Amino acid sequence: MKDLVTVSPPTFDRCSFQRIDRMLAAPHAPYDRAWLMARFSEGLEIRMLREPLNGFVMFQPGRLSWRPIDGAARAVVVHDLRVAPGPEAVAGARSLWAAVERFATYYGYAAVLAMTGRDEGLVAPELAPGRGWLTLDTGPDEVRLWGRVLHGRCRCRRCRATGGRGPR
């Protein structure tokens, strides 16, 4: 999408990810560059809002999730989503959630999962996903596991037998 930037090892030093990571304070931030480079080799994906908006989402396949989540093998797990406060925050967060859903749909994942709460390393509750998401589980201190099951036909490079479309 034109409103997003894909962060990858070749683009990492040329984009503003490190500045935005420092600016959007969180107890677990900023991320160490070497640690992130190692996570890219494990399937980490990062999408950033295009400036002047500031925000990003980090996600990867569930089988490689940083937190153990039962049944996450066929899902994409959101690890971090932060957006600068202000009038555009909700729209920015919505755009980032949609980017994760598009990725998961394109690559044939069954669902998208995310944990929200005030604890370190969780997505802030005010940035929780919107309509169409279900609370799958709750924990202490208002921690929630959210999920969105992905339905419908989709374009998928790996599904050559169906003409590039996923299952019906």
DSSP file with accessible surface (Angstrom, degrees, kcal/mol):
  #  RESIDUE AA STRUCTURE BP1 BP2  ACC     N-H-->O    O-->H-N    N-H-->O    O-->H-N    TCO  KAPPA ALPHA  PHI   PSI    X-CA   Y-CA   Z-CA
    1    1 A M    >         0   0  141      0, 0.0     3,-1.3     0, 0.0    98,-0.0   0.000 360.0 360.0 360.0 150.0    0.0    0.0    0.0
    2    2 A K  T 3   +     0   0  190      1,-0.3     0, 0.0     3,-0.0     0, 0.0   0.720 360.0  59.2 -70.6 -22.5    1.1    3.5   -0.7
    3    3 A D  T 3  S+     0   0   68     46,-0.1    47,-2.4    92,-0.0     2,-0.3   0.460 102.6  65.0 -87.1   1.7    0.5    4.6    2.9
    4    4 A L  E <   -A   49   0A  11     -3,-1.3     2,-0.4    45,-0.2    45,-0.2  -0.898  64.4-148.9-126.2 154.4    3.0    2.0    4.3
    5    5 A V  E     -A   48   0A  33     43,-2.8    43,-2.8    -2,-0.3     2,-0.6  -0.973  17.1-137.7-119.0 131.7    6.7    1.3    4.1
    6    6 A T  E     -A   47   0A  71     -2,-0.4     2,-0.5    41,-0.2    41,-0.2  -0.808  16.8-151.3 -89.1 124.8    8.0   -2.2    4.3
    7    7 A V  E     +A   46   0A   2     39,-2.4    39,-0.8    -2,-0.6     5,-0.0  -0.841  28.7 153.7 -97.8 130.2   11.1   -2.4    6.6
    8    8 A S    >>  -     0   0   35     -2,-0.5     4,-1.8    37,-0.1     3,-0.7  -0.907  59.4 -86.3-145.1 170.6   13.6   -5.1    5.7
    9    9 A P  T 34 S+     0   0   63      0, 0.0     4,-0.5     0, 0.0     3,-0.4   0.913 126.4  48.4 -52.6 -43.7   17.3   -5.7    6.2
   10   10 A P  T 34 S+     0   0   95      0, 0.0     4,-0.1     0, 0.0     3,-0.1   0.823 121.7  35.0 -68.2 -26.4   18.2   -3.8    2.9
   11   11 A T  T X> S+     0   0   34     -3,-0.7     4,-1.4     1,-0.1     3,-0.7   0.533  90.9  96.4-101.3  -5.9   16.0   -0.8    3.8
   12   12 A F  T 3< S+     0   0    1     -4,-1.8     3,-0.4    -3,-0.4     6,-0.4   0.888  88.3  40.4 -55.2 -49.3   16.5   -0.8    7.6
   13   13 A D  T 34 S+     0   0   97     -4,-0.5    -1,-0.3     1,-0.2    -2,-0.1   0.687 115.1  52.9 -77.7 -16.5   19.3    1.9    7.7
   14   14 A R  T <4 S+     0   0  191     -3,-0.7    -1,-0.2    -4,-0.1    -2,-0.2   0.621 101.1  69.0 -91.8 -15.9   17.7    4.0    5.0
   15   15 A C  S  < S-     0   0   31     -4,-1.4     3,-0.4    -3,-0.4     4,-0.2  -0.482  88.5-112.8 -99.8 175.6   14.2    4.3    6.6
   16   16 A S  S  > S+     0   0   21      1,-0.2     4,-2.5    -2,-0.2     5,-0.3   0.193  77.2 116.1 -94.6  19.9   13.1    6.1    9.8
   17   17 A F  H  > S+     0   0    0     -5,-0.3     4,-3.0     1,-0.2     5,-0.2   0.917  75.1  49.1 -57.0 -48.4   12.3    3.0   11.8
   18   18 A Q  H  > S+     0   0   63     -3,-0.4     4,-2.0    -6,-0.4    -1,-0.2   0.909 112.5  48.3 -62.7 -39.0   15.0    3.5   14.5
   19   19 A R  H  > S+     0   0   92      2,-0.2     4,-2.4     1,-0.2    -1,-0.2   0.940 114.7  45.3 -64.7 -44.1   14.0    7.1   15.0
   20   20 A I  H  X S+     0   0    0     -4,-2.5     4,-2.8     1,-0.2    -2,-0.2   0.903 109.3  55.6 -69.3 -37.4   10.3    6.2   15.3
   21   21 A D  H  < S+     0   0    2     -4,-3.0    -1,-0.2    -5,-0.3    -2,-0.2   0.922 112.9  42.4 -59.9 -42.8   11.0    3.3   17.6
   22   22 A R  H  < S+     0   0  153     -4,-2.0    -2,-0.2    -5,-0.2    -1,-0.2   0.895 114.7  51.2 -69.5 -39.5   12.9    5.6   20.0
   23   23 A M  H  < S+     0   0   85     -4,-2.4     2,-1.7     1,-0.2    -2,-0.2   0.893 100.5  62.4 -67.6 -41.2   10.2    8.3   19.7
   24   24 A L  S  < S-     0   0   15     -4,-2.8    -1,-0.2    -5,-0.2    -4,-0.0  -0.575  92.2-148.2 -87.8  78.9    7.2    6.0   20.4
   25   25 A A        +     0   0   91     -2,-1.7    -3,-0.1    -3,-0.1    -2,-0.1  -0.088  29.2 159.9 -55.1 139.2    8.4    5.2   23.9
   26   26 A A    >   -     0   0   24      3,-0.2     3,-1.9    -5,-0.1    94,-0.1  -0.959  50.9-111.1-153.7 152.3    7.5    1.8   25.3
   27   27 A P  T 3  S+     0   0  103      0, 0.0    93,-0.1     0, 0.0    -2,-0.0   0.814 119.6  45.3 -58.0 -29.1    9.1   -0.2   28.2
   28   28 A H  T 3  S+     0   0   37     -3,-0.0    -3,-0.0     3,-0.0    92,-0.0   0.356 102.0 138.7 -95.4   5.6   10.5   -2.8   25.8
   29   29 A A    <   +     0   0   23     -3,-1.9    -3,-0.2     2,-0.1     2,-0.1  -0.742  29.8  42.7-114.1 161.3   11.8   -0.2   23.3
   30   30 A P  S    S-     0   0   79      0, 0.0     2,-0.2     0, 0.0    -8,-0.1   0.559  76.5-135.1 -80.3 159.2   13.9    0.7   21.5
   31   31 A Y        -     0   0   34     -2,-0.1     2,-0.3     1,-0.1    -2,-0.1  -0.527  21.1-110.7 -76.9 145.0   14.8   -2.6   19.8
   32   32 A D     >  -     0   0  103     -2,-0.2     4,-2.4     1,-0.1     5,-0.2  -0.583  20.5-136.5 -75.5 133.1   18.4   -3.5   19.3
   33   33 A R  H  > S+     0   0   95     -2,-0.3     4,-2.5     1,-0.2     5,-0.2   0.914 102.6  48.3 -58.8 -48.3   19.5   -3.4   15.6
   34   34 A A  H  > S+     0   0   66      1,-0.2     4,-1.9     2,-0.2    -1,-0.2   0.903 111.2  51.3 -62.1 -39.3   21.4   -6.7   15.7
   35   35 A W  H  > S+     0   0   93      1,-0.2     4,-1.8     2,-0.2    -1,-0.2   0.924 110.6  48.7 -64.2 -43.2   18.6   -8.5   17.5
   36   36 A L  H  X S+     0   0    1     -4,-2.4     4,-2.2     1,-0.2    -2,-0.2   0.910 107.1  55.2 -62.9 -41.4   16.1   -7.2   14.9
   37   37 A M  H  X S+     0   0   41     -4,-2.5     4,-1.2     1,-0.2    -1,-0.2   0.910 108.1  49.4 -59.5 -39.5   18.4   -8.4   12.0
   38   38 A A  H  < S+     0   0   38     -4,-1.9     4,-0.5     1,-0.2    -1,-0.2   0.887 109.3  52.2 -66.3 -36.7   18.4  -11.9   13.5
   39   39 A R  H ><>S+     0   0   40     -4,-1.8     5,-2.1     1,-0.2     3,-1.1   0.845 100.2  62.2 -69.5 -31.9   14.6  -11.8   13.8
   40   40 A F  H ><5S+     0   0   23     -4,-2.2     3,-1.8     1,-0.3    -1,-0.2   0.917  99.6  54.8 -58.4 -39.0   14.3  -10.9   10.1
   41   41 A S  T 3<5S+     0   0  105     -4,-1.2    -1,-0.3     1,-0.3    -2,-0.2   0.707 105.0  55.2 -69.0 -15.5   15.9  -14.2    9.2
   42   42 A E  T < 5S-     0   0   74     -3,-1.1    -1,-0.3    -4,-0.5    -2,-0.2   0.295 132.9 -87.1 -95.7   4.7   13.2  -15.9   11.3
   43   43 A G  T < 5 +     0   0   25     -3,-1.8    -3,-0.2     1,-0.2    -2,-0.1   0.555  68.3 163.6 104.6   8.3   10.4  -14.3    9.3
   44   44 A L      < -     0   0    4     -5,-2.1     2,-0.4    16,-0.1    -1,-0.2  -0.346  17.5-164.2 -60.5 138.4    9.9  -11.0   11.1
   45   45 A E  E     - B   0  59A  49     14,-3.0    14,-2.4   -37,-0.1     2,-0.4  -0.977   5.6-170.0-123.6 139.8    7.9   -8.4    9.1
   46   46 A I  E     -AB   7  58A   0    -39,-0.8   -39,-2.4    -2,-0.4     2,-0.4  -0.999   3.3-175.5-131.1 131.7    7.7   -4.7    9.9
   47   47 A R  E     -AB   6  57A  33     10,-2.1    10,-2.4    -2,-0.4     2,-0.3  -0.989   8.6-165.3-123.0 135.5    5.4   -2.2    8.3
   48   48 A M  E     -AB   5  56A   4    -43,-2.8   -43,-2.8    -2,-0.4     8,-0.3  -0.908  25.3-111.7-117.7 148.6    5.6    1.6    9.0
   49   49 A L  E     -A    4   0A   4      6,-2.4     6,-0.3    -2,-0.3   -45,-0.2  -0.528  42.8-108.2 -70.2 143.0    3.2    4.4    8.3
   50   50 A R    >   -     0   0  129    -47,-2.4     3,-1.5    -2,-0.2    -1,-0.1  -0.513  57.2 -67.9 -73.0 139.4    4.5    6.8    5.7
   51   51 A E  T 3  S+     0   0  109      1,-0.3    -1,-0.1    -2,-0.2     3,-0.1  -0.325 117.3  45.9 -62.2 144.3    5.6   10.1    7.1
   52   52 A P  T 3  S+     0   0  117      0, 0.0    -1,-0.3     0, 0.0     2,-0.2  -0.984 111.3  69.6 -87.7  -2.7    4.3   12.5    8.4
   53   53 A L  S <  S-     0   0   63     -3,-1.5     2,-0.5    -5,-0.0    36,-0.0  -0.514  73.9-148.7 -75.7 149.6    2.4    9.8   10.4
   54   54 A N        +     0   0   31     -2,-0.2    30,-3.1    30,-0.1     2,-0.3  -0.966  43.5  98.1-124.6 118.1    4.5    7.9   12.9
   55   55 A G  E     - C   0  83A   0     -2,-0.5    -6,-2.4    -6,-0.3     2,-0.3  -0.913  35.3-168.2 176.8 160.2    3.7    4.3   13.7
   56   56 A F  E     -BC  48  82A   0     26,-2.4    26,-2.2    -2,-0.3     2,-0.4  -0.985  11.6-145.5-156.3 163.6    4.7    0.7   12.9
   57   57 A V  E     -BC  47  81A   0    -10,-2.4   -10,-2.1    -2,-0.3     2,-0.4  -0.993   8.8-160.3-133.7 139.2    3.6   -2.9   13.4
   58   58 A M  E     +BC  46  80A   0     22,-2.9    21,-2.8    -2,-0.4    22,-1.5  -0.987  25.3 152.2-118.9 132.2    5.9   -5.9   13.9
   59   59 A F  E     +BC  45  78A   0    -14,-2.4   -14,-3.0    -2,-0.4    19,-0.2  -0.965  14.9 175.4-153.4 163.3    4.6   -9.4   13.2
   60   60 A Q  E     - C   0  77A   0     17,-1.8    17,-3.0    -2,-0.3   -16,-0.1  -0.975  46.9 -59.1-162.2 168.5    5.6  -12.9   12.1
   61   61 A P  E >   - C   0  76A   9      0, 0.0     3,-1.8     0, 0.0    15,-0.3  -0.242  48.8-122.8 -56.0 142.3    4.3  -16.4   11.6
   62   62 A G  G >  S+     0   0    7     13,-3.7     3,-1.9    10,-0.4    11,-0.3   0.795 107.5  65.8 -60.0 -31.9    2.8  -17.9   14.7
   63   63 A R  G 3  S+     0   0  169     10,-0.6    -1,-0.3    12,-0.3    10,-0.1   0.720 109.1  41.7 -65.3 -16.2    5.1  -21.0   14.8
   64   64 A L  G <  S+     0   0   57     -3,-1.8    -1,-0.3     9,-0.1    -2,-0.2   0.183  86.5 146.1-111.2  14.7    7.9  -18.5   15.4
   65   65 A S    <   -     0   0   24     -3,-1.9    -3,-0.1     1,-0.1     4,-0.1  -0.179  53.1-135.6 -57.6 143.7    6.0  -16.3   17.9
   66   66 A W  S    S+     0   0   77     11,-0.1    -1,-0.1     1,-0.1    -4,-0.0   0.727  95.8  50.1 -70.8 -24.2    8.1  -14.7   20.7
   67   67 A R  S    S-     0   0   56     -5,-0.1     2,-0.4     2,-0.0    -2,-0.1  -0.962  97.2-113.0-113.8 136.5    5.3  -15.7   23.1
   68   68 A P        +     0   0  132      0, 0.0     2,-0.5     0, 0.0    -5,-0.1  -0.527  39.3 176.2 -70.8 120.5    3.9  -19.3   23.2
   69   69 A I    >   -     0   0   26     -2,-0.4     3,-1.7    -7,-0.2     4,-0.1  -0.981  31.2-122.4-126.1 116.2    0.3  -19.2   22.0
   70   70 A D  T 3  S+     0   0  169     -2,-0.5     0, 0.0     1,-0.3     0, 0.0  -0.335  94.9  11.8 -57.7 133.0   -1.5  -22.6   21.6
   71   71 A G  T 3  S+     0   0   78      1,-0.1     3,-0.5    -2,-0.0    -1,-0.3   0.611  88.0 122.9  78.6  14.8   -2.7  -23.1   18.1
   72   72 A A    X   +     0   0    4     -3,-1.7     3,-2.1     1,-0.2   -10,-0.4   0.473  37.3 101.2 -89.0   2.1   -0.8  -20.3   16.5
   73   73 A A  T 3  S+     0   0   62      1,-0.3   -10,-0.6   -11,-0.3    -1,-0.2   0.835  88.7  38.9 -59.0 -35.1    1.0  -22.3   14.0
   74   74 A R  T 3  S+     0   0  165     -3,-0.5    36,-2.8   -12,-0.1    37,-0.9   0.096 109.6  79.7-102.6  24.1   -1.3  -21.3   11.1
   75   75 A A  E <  S- d   0 111A   4     -3,-2.1   -13,-3.7    35,-0.2     2,-0.4  -0.802  76.0-122.2-123.4 165.7   -1.7  -17.7   12.2
   76   76 A V  E     -Cd  61 112A   0     35,-2.2    37,-3.0    -2,-0.3     2,-0.5  -0.921  29.1-148.5-103.3 135.0    0.3  -14.5   12.0
   77   77 A V  E     -Cd  60 113A   1    -17,-3.0   -17,-1.8    -2,-0.4     2,-0.5  -0.925   4.8-140.8-111.7 127.9    1.1  -13.0   15.4
   78   78 A V  E     +Cd  59 114A   1     35,-2.9    37,-0.6    -2,-0.5   -19,-0.3  -0.758  20.3 178.6 -83.8 124.3    1.4   -9.3   16.0
   79   79 A H  E     +     0   0A   2    -21,-2.8     2,-0.3    -2,-0.5   -20,-0.2   0.768  64.9   5.7 -95.7 -34.0    4.3   -8.6   18.4
   80   80 A D  E     +C   58   0A   2    -22,-1.5   -22,-2.9    42,-0.1    -1,-0.3  -0.982  53.1 175.2-154.1 138.4    4.2   -4.8   18.6
   81   81 A L  E     +C   57   0A   1     -2,-0.3    43,-0.6   -24,-0.2     2,-0.4  -0.921  13.6 168.7-145.9 117.9    2.1   -2.0   17.2
   82   82 A R  E     -C   56   0A  20    -26,-2.2   -26,-2.4    -2,-0.3     2,-0.3  -0.996   7.7-178.8-133.8 140.9    2.7    1.6   18.2
   83   83 A V  E     -C   55   0A  20     -2,-0.4   -28,-0.3   -28,-0.3     6,-0.1  -0.995  35.6-104.9-137.8 140.7    1.3    4.8   16.8
   84   84 A A        -     0   0   24    -30,-3.1     8,-0.1    -2,-0.3   -30,-0.1  -0.384  46.2-107.1 -62.6 138.3    2.0    8.4   17.7
   85   85 A P  S    S+     0   0  124      0, 0.0     3,-0.1     0, 0.0    -1,-0.1  -0.281  71.9  84.4 -64.8 154.5   -0.8    9.9   19.7
   86   86 A G  S >  S-     0   0   46      1,-0.1     3,-1.7    -3,-0.1     4,-0.4  -0.822  93.2 -51.0 141.4-176.9   -3.0   12.5   18.0
   87   87 A P  T 3  S+     0   0  130      0, 0.0     4,-0.3     0, 0.0     3,-0.2   0.752 131.2  49.5 -65.0 -22.4   -6.1   12.8   15.8
   88   88 A E  T 3> S+     0   0  106      1,-0.2     4,-2.7     2,-0.1     5,-0.2   0.419  83.0  96.9 -94.7   0.6   -4.7   10.3   13.2
   89   89 A A  H <> S+     0   0   16     -3,-1.7     4,-2.7     2,-0.2     5,-0.2   0.922  84.1  45.0 -60.3 -47.8   -3.7    7.6   15.8
   90   90 A V  H  > S+     0   0   86     -4,-0.4     4,-2.6    -3,-0.2    -1,-0.2   0.939 115.6  47.2 -64.8 -43.6   -6.8    5.4   15.3
   91   91 A A  H  > S+     0   0   45     -4,-0.3     4,-2.1     2,-0.2    -1,-0.2   0.904 112.8  50.4 -64.9 -38.7   -6.7    5.7   11.5
   92   92 A G  H  X S+     0   0    3     -4,-2.7     4,-2.0     2,-0.2    -2,-0.2   0.933 110.9  47.9 -63.6 -44.8   -3.0    4.9   11.6
   93   93 A A  H  X S+     0   0    5     -4,-2.7     4,-2.7     1,-0.2     5,-0.2   0.925 110.2  53.0 -62.6 -41.6   -3.5    1.8   13.8
   94   94 A R  H  X S+     0   0  164     -4,-2.6     4,-2.4     1,-0.2    -1,-0.2   0.907 108.2  50.9 -59.4 -41.7   -6.4    0.7   11.6
   95   95 A S  H  X S+     0   0   20     -4,-2.1     4,-1.8     1,-0.2    -1,-0.2   0.894 110.8  48.4 -64.2 -39.2   -4.1    0.9    8.5
   96   96 A L  H  X S+     0   0    0     -4,-2.0     4,-1.8     2,-0.2    -2,-0.2   0.910 110.5  50.1 -69.4 -42.3   -1.4   -1.2   10.3
   97   97 A W  H  X S+     0   0    9     -4,-2.7     4,-2.2     1,-0.2    -2,-0.2   0.930 110.3  51.5 -59.6 -42.6   -3.9   -3.9   11.4
   98   98 A A  H  X S+     0   0   34     -4,-2.4     4,-2.6     1,-0.2    -1,-0.2   0.873 105.4  55.8 -63.3 -36.2   -5.2   -4.0    7.8
   99   99 A A  H  X S+     0   0    5     -4,-1.8     4,-2.2     2,-0.2    -1,-0.2   0.909 107.6  48.3 -63.3 -40.8   -1.6   -4.5    6.5
  100  100 A V  H  X S+     0   0    0     -4,-1.8     4,-2.8     1,-0.2     5,-0.2   0.928 111.3  50.5 -65.5 -42.3   -1.1   -7.5    8.7
  101  101 A E  H  X S+     0   0   37     -4,-2.2     4,-2.7     1,-0.2     5,-0.2   0.910 109.8  50.3 -62.1 -42.3   -4.4   -9.0    7.6
  102  102 A R  H  X S+     0   0   98     -4,-2.6     4,-2.7     2,-0.2    -1,-0.2   0.921 111.7  48.3 -62.0 -43.5   -3.4   -8.5    3.9
  103  103 A F  H  X S+     0   0   25     -4,-2.2     4,-2.2     2,-0.2    -2,-0.2   0.951 113.4  46.7 -59.7 -50.4   -0.1  -10.2    4.5
  104  104 A A  H  <>S+     0   0    0     -4,-2.8     5,-2.7     1,-0.2     4,-0.3   0.905 114.3  47.3 -61.8 -42.2   -1.7  -13.1    6.3
  105  105 A T  H ><5S+     0   0   43     -4,-2.7     3,-1.3    -5,-0.2    -1,-0.2   0.941 110.9  51.5 -64.4 -46.5   -4.4  -13.5    3.6
  106  106 A Y  H 3<5S+     0   0   82     -4,-2.7    51,-0.3     1,-0.3    -2,-0.2   0.894 113.5  43.7 -59.2 -42.2   -1.9  -13.3    0.8
  107  107 A Y  T 3<5S-     0   0   72     -4,-2.2    -1,-0.3    -5,-0.2    -2,-0.2   0.344 117.7-109.1 -91.9   9.7    0.3  -16.0    2.3
  108  108 A G  T < 5 +     0   0   29     -3,-1.3    -3,-0.2    -4,-0.3     2,-0.1   0.711  58.7 158.9  79.2  22.7   -2.6  -18.3    3.2
  109  109 A Y      < -     0   0   46     -5,-2.7    -1,-0.2    -6,-0.2   -34,-0.2  -0.490  39.5-138.4 -76.9 152.2   -2.6  -18.0    7.0
  110  110 A A  S    S-     0   0   36    -36,-2.8    40,-2.3    -2,-0.1     2,-0.3   0.727  73.1  -3.9 -83.1 -24.2   -5.8  -18.9    8.8
  111  111 A A  E     -dE  75 149A  17    -37,-0.9   -35,-2.2    38,-0.2     2,-0.4  -0.975  55.9-124.2-159.2 168.5   -5.8  -16.1   11.3
  112  112 A V  E     -dE  76 148A   0     36,-1.9    36,-2.1    -2,-0.3     2,-0.3  -0.988  29.2-168.5-122.2 134.6   -4.2  -13.1   12.8
  113  113 A L  E     +dE  77 147A  13    -37,-3.0   -35,-2.9    -2,-0.4     2,-0.3  -0.926   9.5 170.7-124.0 149.6   -3.5  -13.0   16.6
  114  114 A A  E     -dE  78 146A   0     32,-1.9    32,-3.6    -2,-0.3     2,-0.5  -0.982  23.2-139.4-155.1 147.5   -2.4  -10.2   19.0
  115  115 A M  E     - E   0 145A  41    -37,-0.6     8,-2.3    -2,-0.3     2,-0.3  -0.935  20.4-168.5-110.6 131.3   -2.1   -9.7   22.7
  116  116 A T  E     +fE 123 144A   4     28,-2.5    28,-2.4    -2,-0.5     2,-0.3  -0.863  28.3 102.9-116.4 153.8   -3.1   -6.4   24.3
  117  117 A G  S    S-     0   0    3      6,-2.2    25,-0.1    -2,-0.3     5,-0.1  -0.929  73.4 -86.5 160.4 180.0   -2.5   -5.0   27.7
  118  118 A R  S    S+     0   0  165     23,-0.6     3,-0.1    -2,-0.3     6,-0.1   0.511  87.0 107.0 -92.8  -7.3   -0.4   -2.7   29.8
  119  119 A D  S >  S-     0   0   79     22,-0.2     3,-1.7     1,-0.1    -2,-0.1  -0.303  86.4 -78.1 -71.1 160.2    2.4   -5.1   30.4
  120  120 A E  T 3  S+     0   0  132      1,-0.3    -1,-0.1   -93,-0.1     3,-0.1  -0.261 115.5  17.4 -58.2 133.7    5.7   -4.8   28.7
  121  121 A G  T 3  S+     0   0   11      1,-0.3     2,-0.3    -3,-0.1    -1,-0.3   0.520  97.7 115.9  83.7   6.8    5.7   -6.0   25.1
  122  122 A L  S <  S-     0   0   20     -3,-1.7    -1,-0.3    -5,-0.1     2,-0.2  -0.764  73.7-101.4-106.3 154.4    1.9   -6.0   24.6
  123  123 A V  B     -f  116   0A   1     -8,-2.3    -6,-2.2    -2,-0.3    -4,-0.1  -0.535  47.9-103.5 -70.5 134.7   -0.1   -3.8   22.2
  124  124 A A    >   -     0   0   24    -43,-0.6     3,-2.1    -2,-0.2    -6,-0.1  -0.333  25.0-125.5 -60.7 136.5   -1.7   -0.9   24.1
  125  125 A P  G >  S+     0   0   43      0, 0.0     3,-1.8     0, 0.0    -1,-0.1   0.835 108.7  61.7 -54.8 -34.1   -5.4   -1.5   24.6
  126  126 A E  G 3  S+     0   0  121      1,-0.3    -2,-0.1     0, 0.0    -3,-0.0   0.685 104.8  49.2 -69.7 -12.8   -6.4    1.8   23.0
  127  127 A L  G <  S+     0   0   21     -3,-2.1    -1,-0.3   -46,-0.1     3,-0.1   0.230  83.5 138.0-104.8  12.9   -4.8    0.5   19.8
  128  128 A A    <   -     0   0   30     -3,-1.8    -4,-0.0     1,-0.1   -35,-0.0  -0.157  64.4 -91.4 -57.3 151.2   -6.7   -2.8   19.9
  129  129 A P        -     0   0    7      0, 0.0    -1,-0.1     0, 0.0     3,-0.1  -0.208  45.0-137.1 -63.1 160.1   -8.1   -4.1   16.7
  130  130 A G    >   -     0   0   52      1,-0.3     3,-1.3    -3,-0.1    -3,-0.0   0.288  51.4  -4.7 -97.6-139.4  -11.6   -3.1   15.8
  131  131 A R  T 3  S+     0   0  234      1,-0.2    -1,-0.3     3,-0.0     3,-0.1  -0.138 118.5  34.3 -58.9 147.1  -14.7   -4.8   14.3
  132  132 A G  T 3  S+     0   0   54      1,-0.3     2,-0.3    -3,-0.1    17,-0.3   0.357  92.2 110.0  90.7  -5.6  -14.4   -8.4   13.2
  133  133 A W    <   -     0   0   20     -3,-1.3     2,-0.4    15,-0.1    -1,-0.3  -0.805  53.9-150.4-102.2 147.9  -11.9   -9.4   15.9
  134  134 A L  E     -G  147   0A 105     13,-3.0    13,-2.3    -2,-0.3     2,-0.8  -0.891  19.1-121.3-117.0 145.7  -12.8  -11.7   18.8
  135  135 A T  E     +G  146   0A  58     -2,-0.4    11,-0.2    11,-0.2     3,-0.1  -0.779  31.9 178.7 -80.9 115.0  -11.4  -11.9   22.3
  136  136 A L  E     -     0   0A  92      9,-3.1     2,-0.3    -2,-0.8    -1,-0.2   0.747  62.1  -6.3 -90.7 -27.6  -10.1  -15.5   22.4
  137  137 A D  E     -G  145   0A 105      8,-1.2     8,-2.8     2,-0.0     2,-0.3  -0.980  58.1-148.1-162.4 156.3   -8.8  -15.4   26.0
  138  138 A T  E     -G  144   0A  89     -2,-0.3     6,-0.2     6,-0.2     3,-0.1  -0.940  15.5-177.3-129.0 154.6   -8.2  -13.1   28.9
  139  139 A G    >   -     0   0   34      4,-2.8     3,-0.6    -2,-0.3     4,-0.4  -0.704  40.5 -51.8-135.4-171.0   -5.5  -13.0   31.5
  140  140 A P  G >  S+     0   0  103      0, 0.0     3,-1.2     0, 0.0    -1,-0.2  -0.223 116.2  25.0 -65.1 157.4   -4.5  -11.1   34.6
  141  141 A D  G 3  S-     0   0  119      1,-0.2   -23,-0.6   -24,-0.1   -22,-0.2   0.847 133.0 -64.6  57.0  37.3   -4.2   -7.3   34.5
  142  142 A E  G <  S+     0   0  166     -3,-0.6     2,-0.3     1,-0.2    -1,-0.2   0.748  84.0 162.0  62.3  26.4   -6.6   -7.0   31.6
  143  143 A V    <   -     0   0   16     -3,-1.2    -4,-2.8    -4,-0.4     2,-0.4  -0.619  17.1-169.5 -74.6 134.4   -4.4   -8.9   29.1
  144  144 A R  E     -EG 116 138A 102    -28,-2.4   -28,-2.5    -2,-0.3     2,-0.6  -0.987  22.6-145.9-129.8 140.9   -6.4  -10.1   26.1
  145  145 A L  E     -EG 115 137A  29     -8,-2.8    -9,-3.1    -2,-0.4    -8,-1.2  -0.932  25.8-165.7-101.6 117.3   -5.6  -12.4   23.2
  146  146 A W  E     -EG 114 135A  35    -32,-3.6   -32,-1.9    -2,-0.6     2,-0.3  -0.780   6.7-175.5-102.0 150.2   -7.4  -11.1   20.1
  147  147 A G  E     -EG 113 134A   3    -13,-2.3   -13,-3.0    -2,-0.3     2,-0.4  -0.996  16.7-164.1-145.6 149.0   -8.0  -13.1   17.0
  148  148 A R  E     -E  112   0A  73    -36,-2.1   -36,-1.9    -2,-0.3     2,-0.4  -0.966  16.6-146.4-132.4 118.3   -9.3  -12.6   13.5
  149  149 A V  E     -E  111   0A  80     -2,-0.4     2,-0.5   -17,-0.3   -38,-0.2  -0.697  19.2-135.9 -82.7 131.5  -10.2  -15.6   11.4
  150  150 A L        -     0   0   30    -40,-2.3     2,-0.3    -2,-0.4    -1,-0.0  -0.784  27.9-179.9 -95.0 130.3   -9.6  -14.8    7.7
  151  151 A H        +     0   0  162     -2,-0.5     2,-0.0     2,-0.1   -46,-0.0  -0.776  29.1  39.4-121.7 168.3  -12.2  -16.0    5.2
  152  152 A G  S    S-     0   0   61     -2,-0.3     2,-0.2     2,-0.0    14,-0.0  -0.089  86.9 -42.7  90.5 173.1  -12.9  -15.9    1.5
  153  153 A R        +     0   0  124     13,-0.1     2,-0.3    12,-0.1    15,-0.1  -0.483  57.9 179.9 -77.2 148.7  -10.9  -16.4   -1.6
  154  154 A C        -     0   0   23     -2,-0.2    12,-2.5    13,-0.1     2,-0.4  -0.986  34.7-103.3-147.7 154.8   -7.5  -14.8   -1.9
  155  155 A R  B     +H  165   0B 144     -2,-0.3     2,-0.3    10,-0.2    10,-0.2  -0.652  45.4 173.1 -75.4 132.4   -4.7  -14.4   -4.4
  156  156 A C    >   -     0   0    5      8,-2.6     3,-1.5    -2,-0.4   -49,-0.1  -0.920  32.0-153.3-149.4 117.6   -1.9  -16.8   -3.3
  157  157 A R  T 3  S+     0   0  134     -2,-0.3     3,-0.2   -51,-0.3    -1,-0.1   0.821  97.9  57.3 -59.2 -32.7    1.3  -17.5   -5.3
  158  158 A R  T 3  S+     0   0  170      1,-0.2     2,-0.7     6,-0.1    -1,-0.3   0.588  90.7  74.3 -78.2  -9.2    1.6  -20.9   -3.6
  159  159 A C    X > +     0   0   37     -3,-1.5     5,-1.8     1,-0.2     3,-1.2  -0.422  50.7 148.1-102.6  58.5   -1.9  -22.1   -4.8
  160  160 A R  G > 5 +     0   0  200     -2,-0.7     3,-1.7     1,-0.3    -1,-0.2   0.837  64.2  65.8 -64.9 -30.7   -1.1  -22.7   -8.4
  161  161 A A  G 3 5S+     0   0  107      1,-0.3    -1,-0.3    -3,-0.3    -2,-0.1   0.765 103.7  46.8 -66.0 -21.6   -3.6  -25.6   -8.7
  162  162 A T  G X 5S-     0   0   70     -3,-1.2     3,-0.7     3,-0.2    -1,-0.3   0.075 125.0 -98.2-107.2  23.3   -6.5  -23.2   -8.1
  163  163 A G  T < 5S-     0   0   53     -3,-1.7    -3,-0.2     1,-0.2    -2,-0.1   0.825  82.4 -49.4  68.5  31.4   -5.3  -20.6  -10.6
  164  164 A G  T 3 <S+     0   0   17     -5,-1.8    -8,-2.6     1,-0.3     2,-0.4   0.558 114.0 114.7  84.9   7.0   -3.6  -18.4   -7.9
  165  165 A R  B <   -H  155   0B  90     -3,-0.7    -1,-0.3    -6,-0.5   -10,-0.2  -0.863  63.0-123.8-110.9 149.4   -6.7  -18.3   -5.7
  166  166 A G        -     0   0    3    -12,-2.5    -1,-0.1    -2,-0.4   -13,-0.1  -0.033  54.2 -54.7 -74.2-176.4   -6.9  -19.8   -2.2
  167  167 A P              0   0  107      0, 0.0    -1,-0.2     0, 0.0   -13,-0.1  -0.229 360.0 360.0 -61.4 150.7   -9.5  -22.4   -1.2
  168  168 A R              0   0  226     -3,-0.1    -3,-0.0   -15,-0.1   -15,-0.0  -0.580 360.0 360.0 -88.9 360.0  -13.2  -21.6   -1.8
